[in-house]
Structures are given as structure tokens and as C-alpha cells.
Amino acid sequence: MADWLCDGDRLSVETIQGAVDIQGLNGGIPNSSNGTNPGDGILLRWRGLTLQLPRTNNAGVPSYTDGRWWWRAQNLEQPEFKQRRGSVVNYSCELIP
């Protein structure tokens, strides 16, 4: 993936493959999107944190969440990055050229 500036700090995302074995399934795995499969995830690094977020099984552009943190890069220029802390905190992100 790429790197972004989120609320003033660099954020990097690395895609990781999950443990889903796609061999032997007739028609492949449903809901494969953008080269990812259910069971895949990301490592998100930001402000000294390293978060491992599993891919959701939502339709469309892959999104990732652990129930507290949420990431989706439908628009690579301005991805969605949120945190649930009682209410939802939205972080403003922009692609680093």
C-alpha cells in the first residue's frame, strides 16, 4: 500500500495474508476484493502503535477493524481512519506524494 499523513503523523499500512486456504473451493472464495480474501489483514503503524486489523467481510472495497480501530482506503487520496472511544473519532488522512 502507501503512506499517509493522518492528523499530522505518518501512517503506513502493510497488507498481510491470512490463513484462508482458497484451494478446493468451487468458484473460489466469495467476497474476494482488491486482491484480498476474508482472513487477510493489515499492519497499520501510526504514532508508535502497530495495529493488526483483520479484513471485514463487508461487500465492496476492503475495510479492516478490530472493533476499536477501523481503516478503509476507498479513496487512496483520503482514506477513512476511525477509532471508537465511546463515540467515533475520525482522523483526517491524506496521501503522501
Steps between C-alpha positions, in 0.01 A plus 500: 500500500609858552574745783272776618512799731222453757434781744857622445679165547624248244289186470617193308297194404634156409267231362535154659355173375277302729472128552213443258574214259329583170584168333221253449209743517272488196493852358767629739435705813199729495566867581856511372576863429805704396722192528393426857300213646307456825764419762752749359593808699723804528774624729437866561782707655418842645617708798712218641215249472501189286145377447414167339154543350315208339305552179125528547267289290309807378430523129692752289836659567682310778471649847687390811405518866574353842184651648680813620705612198361509144675559165374514140677649198215532251658829396879463520537878514288523818441163670265452793671448837290488818519402864208413729550651845148530636423697187669475161814710442576569132860570402571712195744326263663598173733309272867591526623569145 
